[in-house]
Amino acid sequence: MSDVLPLFLLLFGLIAIEVPVAFALIAAALGWLLFFSPVPMSLVVQRMTSGIDSFPLLAIPLFVLAGNLLNSGGIASRIFEFAMALVGHIRGGLAQVNIAASLVFAGMSGVAQADAAGLGTVEIREMRRRGFDPAFSAAVTAASAIVGPIIPPSVIMVLYGVMAQVSIGDLFLAGIVPGVLVGLLLMGTVWLLAATGRVRAPVEARPRMPAIGRSFLRAVPALMAPVILVVGLLSGVATPTELGAITVVYAAALGFWYRELTWRRLARAIQETFVTAGVLVFIMAAAVPFGWAIAVNNVPANLAAAMLEITQNPWLILLMINVLLLAVGCIMETTAILLIAVPTLLPLILMLGIDPVHFGLVIVLNLLIGATTPPFGVLLFIVQHIAQVSFGAVVRAFMPFYVPLLIGLALITYWPGLSLWLPGLFKG
């Protein structure tokens, strides 16, 4: 372990001085090879190249592009209108609409940041216009955006599936029930906050059935996007990567049919996709040589031995892993944590007999909660910018939502059937 200590010290030191994560990973690996290993430094480039030579990784730019097209094509406003007709009259008003809309939009975007920045702009604007506190509006939007990468499609699940060599289709199916559960827990929290008067949450008038029907008809084409994805996964007619391509074509056709997706917006969506996907893939490539350095120094085996000396109870070890990931999530970016944690922790998980699909849901929810914890909390920064309020105000408003998120994490961690039931059903 002493041989690999400089690797981690260099990595965290570079991150502390705000070196971008990808460059910090590469520099740490190069520095370790230069001073502590006889292996030539050219291995870094070789590992980076081979590490991203994977067909499932093509799903990342496809799902990101589909989400950008759906954001640019007028989909978000139609989904929000339909969610308002369904749940706007429930105690909590537009805060409930915010979460319900994110549950639907989760089947399209695949990236929490896209949900918060795309649909979140519509949600925060409407909530402010109808008298909600701006900080609370931002907090609800950040909390509901967490649901996005749990319900398929999910870019972070694609990354985990490639690294853990787990079926991405199984991961997508495993996320449906936990994603809905987290959404319902958030809605229950909003109801409780409104009922106890802790937040001012004006409700909408209950619409008549014809109005609900009209909003549903306007939203049907948009709602078909997640239906196509889920039906494709359940039937097995296409791989997640192929379904990503189908979703892109459908989203573009839908946007042009609505006459809200122009050629200029299409070009902007493609440009944003290049940036987002390029960053994600570059970070993953940069993490491959770092993961190799971890593996050759037997860090996973040593970590497993250290944890097993404390306890051999798999549930207690999962608790220790949850606490560790939540703590690291406060200071590191989500993708970087995933790329370091999976090669480090997965051998231990397999040794304990824990299903890697179940563990995938555990690690994904941990990382998403980390995306809402200060001081890093990238989702909090996104909604703070949209709502034009102070970061401290958003953090204070978000505090009650940690309770349902941690309850959801506990249920997903200690109730494996919650995640594995659906994949098992369709495999059987």
C-alpha positions in Angstrom: 0.0 0.0 0.0 2.9 2.4 0.7 3.9 2.2 -3.0 0.6 3.4 -4.2 0.2 6.2 -1.5 2.1 8.8 -3.7 -0.4 8.1 -6.5 -3.4 9.1 -4.4 -1.6 12.0 -2.7 -0.6 13.4 -6.1 -4.2 13.0 -7.4 -5.9 14.7 -4.5 -3.2 17.4 -4.4 -3.9 18.3 -8.0 -7.7 18.2 -7.5 -7.2 20.5 -4.4 -5.5 23.1 -6.6 -8.3 22.8 -9.1 -6.6 21.0 -11.8 -9.3 19.4 -14.1 -10.1 15.9 -13.0 -9.0 14.2 -16.3 -5.6 15.9 -16.3 -5.1 15.2 -12.6 -5.7 11.5 -13.3 -3.2 11.4 -16.2 -0.6 13.5 -14.3 -0.9 11.2 -11.2 -0.4 8.1 -13.3 2.5 9.6 -15.1 4.2 10.8 -11.9 3.8 7.4 -10.3 5.3 5.6 -13.3 8.1 8.1 -13.5 9.3 7.8 -9.9 7.9 4.5 -8.5 7.6 2.0 -11.4 10.0 0.6 -14.0 7.1 0.5 -16.6 7.6 3.0 -19.5 5.3 6.0 -19.4 4.1 5.2 -22.9 1.8 2.7 -21.2 -0.5 5.7 -20.2 -1.3 6.4 -23.9 -1.8 2.7 -24.7 -4.1 2.2 -21.8 -6.1 5.3 -22.6 -6.6 4.1 -26.2 -7.6 0.6 -25.3 -9.8 1.6 -22.4 -12.4 3.4 -24.6 -12.4 0.8 -27.3 -15.9 -0.4 -26.4 -19.1 -0.5 -28.4 -21.4 0.2 -25.4 -19.7 3.6 -24.9 -21.3 4.7 -28.1 -24.5 5.0 -26.1 -23.1 8.0 -24.2 -23.1 10.5 -27.0 -26.4 9.1 -28.4 -28.3 9.5 -25.1 -26.7 12.9 -24.5 -27.8 14.1 -28.0 -31.3 12.7 -27.5 -31.6 14.7 -24.3 -30.4 17.9 -25.9 -32.8 17.4 -28.9 -35.7 16.8 -26.5 -34.7 20.0 -24.6 -34.5 22.0 -27.8 -37.7 20.6 -29.4 -40.3 21.9 -27.0 -40.7 18.6 -25.2 -40.0 20.0 -21.7 -42.9 22.4 -21.7 -45.4 19.8 -22.9 -44.2 17.3 -20.2 -44.5 20.1 -17.6 -48.0 21.0 -18.7 -49.1 17.3 -18.5 -47.6 16.9 -15.0 -49.3 20.0 -13.9 -52.7 18.6 -15.0 -52.0 15.4 -13.1 -50.6 16.5 -9.8 -50.7 20.3 -9.6 -53.7 20.2 -7.3 -52.0 18.0 -4.7 -50.6 19.7 -1.6 -47.3 21.1 -2.7 -48.5 22.4 -6.0 -45.9 23.0 -8.6 -43.2 21.4 -6.4 -45.1 18.1 -6.9 -45.3 18.9 -10.6 -41.6 19.5 -10.7 -40.9 16.0 -9.4 -43.5 14.3 -11.5 -42.2 16.0 -14.7 -38.7 14.8 -13.8 -39.9 11.2 -13.4 -41.2 11.4 -17.0 -38.3 13.3 -18.4 -35.9 10.9 -16.7 -36.8 8.4 -19.5 -35.3 10.7 -22.0 -32.3 12.7 -20.8 -29.9 10.2 -19.1 -27.9 13.0 -17.5 -28.9 14.7 -14.2 -27.2 18.0 -15.3 -29.4 18.0 -18.5 -32.5 17.5 -16.5 -31.6 20.3 -14.1 -30.6 22.7 -16.8 -33.3 21.8 -19.4 -36.5 21.0 -17.7 -35.3 22.8 -14.6 -35.3 26.1 -16.4 -39.1 25.7 -17.2 -39.8 24.4 -13.6 -38.0 27.2 -11.7 -39.4 29.9 -13.9 -43.0 28.7 -13.3 -42.6 28.2 -9.6 -41.2 31.6 -9.1 -44.0 33.2 -11.2 -46.6 31.5 -9.0 -45.1 32.6 -5.7 -42.7 29.9 -4.6 -39.5 30.8 -2.8 -36.7 30.9 -5.4 -34.3 28.9 -3.2 -36.9 26.2 -2.5 -37.7 26.0 -6.2 -34.1 25.5 -7.0 -33.7 22.8 -4.2 -36.7 20.8 -5.5 -35.3 21.0 -9.0 -31.9 19.7 -7.9 -33.5 16.9 -5.9 -35.8 15.8 -8.7 -32.9 15.8 -11.2 -31.3 13.0 -9.3 -34.1 10.7 -10.6 -32.9 11.2 -14.2 -29.8 8.9 -14.2 -31.6 6.2 -12.1 -34.4 5.6 -14.6 -33.1 4.6 -18.0 -31.5 5.8 -20.1 -28.5 6.6 -17.9 -25.1 7.7 -19.0 -23.5 6.9 -15.6 -24.9 3.4 -15.7 -23.4 2.9 -19.2 -20.0 3.9 -17.7 -20.5 1.5 -14.7 -21.6 -1.3 -17.0 -18.6 -1.0 -19.2 -16.2 -0.9 -16.3 -17.8 -3.7 -14.3 -18.6 -5.8 -17.5 -22.2 -6.0 -16.5 -25.2 -6.0 -18.9 -26.3 -2.4 -19.5 -29.8 -3.6 -20.3 -30.0 -5.3 -16.9 -28.8 -2.1 -15.2 -31.4 0.0 -17.1 -34.2 -2.4 -16.0 -32.9 -2.5 -12.5 -33.2 1.3 -12.2 -36.9 1.7 -13.0 -38.4 0.6 -9.7 -35.8 2.4 -7.5 -36.1 5.5 -9.6 -39.9 5.6 -9.1 -39.4 4.9 -5.4 -37.0 7.9 -5.0 -39.5 10.1 -6.9 -42.3 9.1 -4.6 -40.2 9.7 -1.5 -39.4 13.2 -2.7 -43.1 13.9 -3.4 -44.0 12.7 0.1 -41.4 15.1 1.5 -42.8 18.0 -0.4 -46.3 17.1 0.8 -45.1 17.1 4.4 -43.2 20.4 4.1 -46.3 22.0 2.7 -48.7 20.4 5.2 -46.6 21.6 8.2 -46.3 25.1 6.7 -42.5 25.0 6.4 -42.8 26.2 2.8 -45.3 28.3 1.0 -46.7 26.0 -1.7 -49.8 27.3 -3.5 -51.7 24.6 -5.3 -53.4 24.7 -8.7 -57.1 24.3 -9.2 -58.1 20.7 -10.0 -58.5 20.5 -13.7 -61.5 18.9 -15.4 -61.1 15.7 -17.3 -61.3 17.3 -20.7 -58.3 19.6 -19.7 -56.3 16.6 -18.5 -57.2 14.8 -21.8 -56.0 17.7 -23.9 -52.7 18.0 -22.0 -52.2 14.3 -22.3 -52.8 14.3 -26.1 -50.3 17.2 -26.4 -47.7 15.2 -24.5 -48.3 11.7 -26.0 -45.6 12.0 -28.7 -43.1 13.2 -26.0 -44.2 10.3 -23.7 -43.5 7.8 -26.4 -39.8 8.4 -26.2 -39.4 6.6 -22.8 -42.0 4.0 -23.9 -39.9 3.1 -27.0 -36.8 2.8 -24.8 -38.4 0.6 -22.1 -40.3 -1.6 -24.6 -37.1 -2.1 -26.5 -35.2 -3.1 -23.4 -37.9 -5.5 -22.2 -38.4 -7.1 -25.5 -34.7 -7.4 -26.2 -35.1 -6.3 -29.9 -32.2 -3.8 -29.6 -29.2 -3.1 -27.5 -29.1 0.1 -25.3 -26.7 1.6 -27.9 -29.1 0.9 -30.8 -32.0 2.2 -28.7 -30.0 5.4 -28.2 -29.7 5.9 -31.9 -33.5 5.2 -32.3 -34.2 7.8 -29.6 -32.0 10.4 -31.4 -33.9 10.0 -34.6 -37.3 10.1 -32.8 -36.4 13.2 -30.8 -35.2 15.0 -34.0 -38.3 14.1 -35.9 -40.5 15.1 -33.0 -38.8 18.5 -32.6 -39.2 19.3 -36.4 -42.8 18.1 -36.3 -43.5 20.5 -33.4 -41.7 23.2 -35.4 -39.6 24.1 -32.4 -36.4 22.4 -33.5 -34.7 24.6 -36.1 -31.5 23.8 -38.0 -29.7 26.4 -35.7 -31.0 24.6 -32.6 -30.1 21.3 -34.0 -26.5 22.5 -34.6 -26.3 23.9 -31.1 -27.6 20.5 -29.7 -24.9 18.6 -31.6 -22.3 21.1 -30.4 -23.3 20.7 -26.8 -23.3 16.9 -27.2 -19.7 17.0 -28.5 -18.6 19.0 -25.5 -20.5 16.8 -22.9 -19.7 13.4 -24.4 -16.1 14.5 -25.2 -15.5 15.5 -21.5 -17.1 12.2 -20.2 -15.1 9.9 -22.6 -11.9 11.8 -22.0 -12.3 11.5 -18.2 -12.9 7.8 -18.6 -9.9 7.3 -20.8 -7.8 9.3 -18.3 -9.0 7.0 -15.5 -7.9 3.8 -17.2 -4.1 4.1 -16.5 -4.9 5.3 -13.0 -7.1 2.2 -12.5 -4.2 0.0 -13.8 -1.8 1.5 -11.3 -4.4 0.7 -8.5 -4.7 -2.9 -9.8 -1.0 -3.7 -10.1 -0.5 -2.5 -6.5 -3.1 -4.9 -5.2 -5.2 -2.0 -3.7 -8.5 -3.9 -4.2 -7.2 -7.0 -2.4 -5.6 -5.0 0.4 -8.8 -2.9 0.8 -10.8 -6.1 0.9 -8.6 -7.6 3.5 -8.7 -4.5 5.7 -12.5 -4.3 5.6 -12.9 -8.1 6.2 -10.7 -7.7 9.3 -13.2 -5.2 10.7 -16.3 -7.3 9.7 -17.3 -10.0 7.3 -20.9 -9.0 7.3 -21.8 -7.9 3.7 -24.4 -5.4 5.0 -22.0 -3.7 7.3 -19.4 -3.5 4.5 -22.1 -1.9 2.2 -22.7 0.6 5.0 -19.0 1.4 5.2 -18.9 1.8 1.4 -22.0 4.1 1.4 -20.4 6.4 4.1 -17.1 6.5 2.1 -18.8 7.3 -1.2 -21.0 10.0 0.4 -18.0 11.6 2.0 -15.9 11.6 -1.2 -18.9 12.9 -3.1 -18.6 16.2 -1.2 -15.2 17.0 -2.7 -14.9 15.1 -6.0 -16.8 15.0 -9.3 -19.2 12.2 -9.9 -17.6 10.6 -12.9 -14.1 10.7 -11.4 -15.4 8.9 -8.2 -17.1 6.2 -10.3 -13.9 5.5 -12.4 -11.8 5.2 -9.2 -14.3 3.4 -7.0 -15.4 0.6 -9.4 -12.0 -1.1 -10.0 -11.2 -0.6 -6.3 -14.5 -1.9 -4.8 -15.9 -4.3 -7.3 -13.5 -7.3 -6.4 -14.6 -6.9 -2.8 -18.3 -6.9 -3.8 -17.9 -10.0 -5.9 -16.0 -11.7 -3.1 -18.9 -11.1 -0.8 -21.4 -12.5 -3.3 -23.2 -9.2 -3.8 -24.8 -8.9 -7.3 -22.9 -6.4 -9.4 -26.2 -5.1 -10.9 -27.5 -4.4 -7.4 -24.2 -2.7 -6.4 -24.4 -0.6 -9.6 -27.7 1.0 -8.3 -26.1 1.5 -4.9 -23.1 3.3 -6.3 -25.1 5.4 -8.8 -27.4 6.7 -6.1 -24.5 7.4 -3.8 -22.8 9.5 -6.5 -26.0 11.3 -7.4 -26.5 12.3 -3.8 -22.9 13.5 -3.8 -23.7 15.8 -6.8 -26.0 17.7 -4.4 -23.6 18.0 -1.4 -21.5 21.1 -0.8 -18.9 22.3 -1.5 -18.7 20.5 -4.9 -22.5 19.8 -5.5 -22.6 20.5 -9.3 -26.4 20.2 -9.4 -26.7 22.9 -6.7 -24.5 25.2 -8.7 -26.7 24.7 -11.8 -30.0 25.4 -10.1 -28.5 28.3 -8.2 -27.5 29.9 -11.5 -31.0 29.4 -13.0 -32.8 30.7 -9.9 -30.4 33.6 -9.3 -30.1 33.0 -5.6 -27.1 32.5 -3.3 -25.5 29.1 -3.0 -26.0 29.1 0.8 -29.8 29.7 0.4 -30.0 26.7 -2.0 -28.1 24.5 0.4 -30.4 25.5 3.3 -33.5 24.8 1.2 -32.1 21.4 0.1 -31.5 20.1 3.6 -34.9 18.4 4.1 -34.4 16.4 0.9 -31.4 14.6 2.2 -33.8 12.6 4.4 -35.8 10.9 1.5 -32.7 10.5 -0.5 -30.9 8.6 2.3 -34.0 6.6 3.0 -34.1 5.6 -0.6 -30.4 4.7 -0.5 -30.9 2.5 2.5 -33.9 0.7 0.9 -31.9 0.1 -2.4 -28.8 -1.0 -0.4 -30.6 -3.5 1.9 -33.4 -4.6 -0.3 -31.7 -6.2 -3.3 -35.0 -7.4 -4.8 -36.0 -3.8 -5.3 -33.4 -3.5 -8.1 -33.1 -7.1 -9.2 -36.8 -8.0 -9.5 -37.4 -6.6 -12.9 -34.3 -7.9 -14.6 -34.9 -11.3 -13.1 -38.5 -11.3 -14.2 -37.6 -10.8 -17.8 -34.6 -13.0 -17.7 -36.7 -15.8 -16.3 
